[in-house]
């Protein structure tokens, strides 16, 4: 099985590349340029240069599974959020369907289940995430959707929860634990067809996501 990581040069993407490589898996890492290609190659991936805002179907060649963890980033405007987080994700799902991909792991966001209930300042972001998730759900592509809380740079614990915490201050998770959760989903058929809120917690990932 070969996994394509879209957004492999991002923070979660790089952690996932390293995690898979440490477990003797060589993912295919989609990046935008040669500099990023060298960075992910040094982590153990097989890089492929492609652009979410152009035609990137060639990146899927030889792949069985896909992880979409790309994002426009907080420093860009709503236009890039639409082009990357929404339109890029929709195109990736459509290519995955055409290629017969066996699992599409979407890294979404808390709030994507109901953008109206979230903060107004990031509503454009959660709307894009919801529409991308909905497209995947309706596509017929085998899916797993992760909706992590506020991302931090804390160390991995391997322990999470998939229910919303009552306290807003607890609605966070480390990027490292998100990477571990993605890896678990790729190896666990029981996660297919599931949508998981994802926060730091006390349960081992294998017990929480299944």
C-alpha positions as CSV (number, residue, x, y, z in Angstrom):
1,X,0.0,0.0,0.0
2,X,1.3,3.5,-0.9
3,X,-0.1,6.6,0.7
4,X,-0.1,10.0,-0.9
5,X,0.1,12.8,1.6
6,X,-1.3,16.1,0.2
7,X,0.2,18.9,2.2
8,X,3.3,16.9,3.2
9,X,5.4,19.9,3.8
10,X,3.0,21.3,6.4
11,X,3.6,20.8,10.1
12,X,1.3,17.8,10.4
13,X,2.4,16.5,7.0
14,X,6.0,16.4,8.0
15,X,5.3,14.7,11.3
16,X,3.2,12.1,9.4
17,X,5.9,11.5,6.9
18,X,8.4,10.8,9.6
19,X,6.1,8.6,11.5
20,X,5.3,6.5,8.5
21,X,8.9,6.3,7.5
22,X,9.9,5.3,11.0
23,X,7.5,2.3,10.6
24,X,9.1,1.3,7.3
25,X,6.5,2.8,5.1
26,X,7.6,5.2,2.3
27,X,4.7,7.6,1.6
28,X,4.5,9.7,-1.5
29,X,4.7,13.3,-0.5
30,X,3.0,16.0,-2.6
31,X,4.9,19.3,-2.4
32,X,5.0,22.6,-4.4
33,X,8.7,22.9,-5.3
34,X,12.2,21.3,-5.3
35,X,13.2,22.8,-1.9
36,X,10.2,21.2,-0.3
37,X,10.8,18.0,-2.1
38,X,14.3,17.8,-0.6
39,X,12.9,18.4,2.8
40,X,10.4,15.6,2.7
41,X,12.8,13.3,1.0
42,X,15.2,13.7,4.0
43,X,12.3,12.6,6.2
44,X,11.8,9.4,4.3
45,X,9.2,10.2,1.7
46,X,9.1,9.9,-2.1
47,X,8.3,13.5,-3.2
48,X,6.2,14.5,-6.1
49,X,5.9,18.1,-7.2
50,X,2.4,19.3,-7.8
51,X,0.1,22.3,-7.2
52,X,-3.3,22.1,-5.7
53,X,-4.3,25.2,-7.7
54,X,-3.4,23.5,-11.0
55,X,-3.7,19.9,-12.3
56,X,-2.2,17.5,-9.8
57,X,-3.8,14.2,-10.9
58,X,-0.3,12.8,-11.7
59,X,0.5,12.8,-8.0
60,X,-2.0,9.9,-7.4
61,X,-0.2,7.5,-9.7
62,X,0.7,4.3,-7.9
63,X,-1.1,5.3,-4.7
64,X,-3.8,3.3,-2.8
65,X,-4.6,5.8,0.0
66,X,-4.7,9.6,0.3
67,X,-4.3,11.9,3.3
68,X,-5.4,15.5,2.7
69,X,-3.7,17.7,5.3
70,X,-3.1,20.8,3.1
71,X,-4.2,24.2,4.2
72,X,-3.8,27.8,3.1
73,X,-2.6,28.9,6.5
74,X,-3.6,31.6,8.8
75,X,-1.5,34.3,7.1
76,X,-3.4,34.1,3.8
77,X,-6.8,35.6,2.9
78,X,-10.2,34.0,2.4
79,X,-9.5,33.7,-1.3
80,X,-6.7,31.2,-0.7
81,X,-8.8,29.3,1.8
82,X,-11.4,28.8,-0.9
83,X,-8.8,27.7,-3.5
84,X,-6.8,25.3,-1.2
85,X,-9.0,24.1,1.7
86,X,-12.2,23.9,-0.4
87,X,-11.5,23.7,-4.1
88,X,-8.2,21.8,-3.7
89,X,-9.9,19.3,-1.4
90,X,-12.8,18.9,-3.8
91,X,-10.5,18.2,-6.7
92,X,-8.5,15.7,-4.7
93,X,-11.7,13.8,-3.8
94,X,-12.7,13.7,-7.5
95,X,-9.3,12.4,-8.5
96,X,-9.4,9.8,-5.8
97,X,-12.8,8.6,-7.0
98,X,-11.5,8.4,-10.6
99,X,-8.4,6.5,-9.5
100,X,-10.2,4.0,-7.2
101,X,-8.5,5.1,-4.1
102,X,-9.2,2.7,-1.2
103,X,-9.2,5.3,1.6
104,X,-9.2,9.1,1.8
105,X,-8.3,10.6,5.2
106,X,-9.5,14.2,5.4
107,X,-7.9,16.4,8.1
108,X,-10.8,18.8,8.6
109,X,-11.4,21.0,11.6
110,X,-13.5,21.4,14.7
111,X,-16.5,23.5,13.8
112,X,-16.9,22.0,10.4
113,X,-20.0,20.2,11.5
114,X,-21.8,23.5,12.2
115,X,-20.0,26.7,11.0
116,X,-22.9,28.8,12.2
117,X,-22.0,27.9,15.8
118,X,-18.3,28.9,15.6
119,X,-16.4,32.2,15.7
120,X,-17.4,34.7,13.0
121,X,-13.7,35.5,12.3
122,X,-13.0,32.0,11.0
123,X,-16.4,31.3,9.6
124,X,-15.1,31.3,6.0
125,X,-12.6,28.6,7.0
126,X,-15.1,26.3,8.7
127,X,-17.6,26.7,5.9
128,X,-14.9,25.6,3.4
129,X,-14.1,22.7,5.6
130,X,-17.7,21.6,5.9
131,X,-18.3,21.8,2.1
132,X,-15.1,19.8,1.5
133,X,-16.2,17.2,4.0
134,X,-19.7,17.0,2.6
135,X,-18.2,16.5,-0.9
136,X,-16.2,13.6,0.4
137,X,-19.1,12.1,2.2
138,X,-21.3,12.2,-0.9
139,X,-18.5,11.0,-3.3
140,X,-18.6,7.3,-2.6
141,X,-14.9,7.3,-1.9
142,X,-14.0,5.3,1.2
143,X,-13.3,8.0,3.8
144,X,-12.2,8.8,7.3
145,X,-12.6,12.4,8.5
146,X,-10.7,13.8,11.4
147,X,-11.9,17.1,12.9
148,X,-9.1,18.2,15.3
149,X,-9.4,21.0,17.8
150,X,-7.0,24.0,18.2
151,X,-3.6,22.8,17.1
152,X,-0.5,23.0,19.4
153,X,3.1,22.1,19.1
154,X,3.1,19.9,22.3
155,X,4.7,16.5,22.2
156,X,2.7,13.4,21.2
157,X,1.0,11.5,24.0
158,X,-0.8,8.9,21.9
159,X,-4.0,9.7,23.9
160,X,-7.0,11.5,22.6
161,X,-10.8,11.9,22.9
162,X,-13.4,11.9,20.2
163,X,-16.1,13.8,22.1
164,X,-16.3,17.5,22.5
165,X,-14.8,18.7,25.9
166,X,-17.2,20.8,28.0
167,X,-14.5,23.3,28.7
168,X,-13.5,25.4,25.7
169,X,-9.9,25.6,27.0
170,X,-9.7,21.8,26.5
171,X,-10.6,21.9,22.8
172,X,-7.0,21.4,21.6
173,X,-4.7,18.7,20.4
174,X,-1.1,18.5,19.4
175,X,-0.1,18.3,15.8
176,X,2.0,15.3,16.8
177,X,-1.0,13.4,18.1
178,X,-3.0,14.3,15.0
179,X,-0.2,12.7,12.9
180,X,-0.4,9.6,15.1
181,X,-4.2,9.5,14.7
182,X,-3.9,9.7,10.9
183,X,-1.4,6.8,10.9
184,X,-3.7,4.7,13.0
185,X,-6.6,5.4,10.6
186,X,-4.5,4.3,7.7
187,X,-3.8,1.0,9.4
188,X,-7.3,0.4,10.8
189,X,-10.2,-0.7,8.5
190,X,-12.6,0.0,11.4
191,X,-12.1,3.7,10.9
192,X,-13.6,3.7,7.4
193,X,-16.8,5.6,7.1
194,X,-16.3,7.4,10.3
195,X,-16.1,11.1,11.3
196,X,-14.2,11.8,14.4
197,X,-13.9,15.0,16.5
198,X,-10.4,14.9,17.8
199,X,-9.0,16.5,21.0
200,X,-6.4,15.7,23.6
201,X,-7.6,13.2,26.1
202,X,-6.9,10.1,28.2
203,X,-7.8,7.2,25.8
204,X,-5.2,5.5,23.7
205,X,-5.7,6.4,20.0
206,X,-6.3,2.7,19.1
207,X,-9.1,2.5,21.7
208,X,-10.7,5.8,20.8
209,X,-10.7,5.6,17.0
210,X,-12.0,2.3,15.8
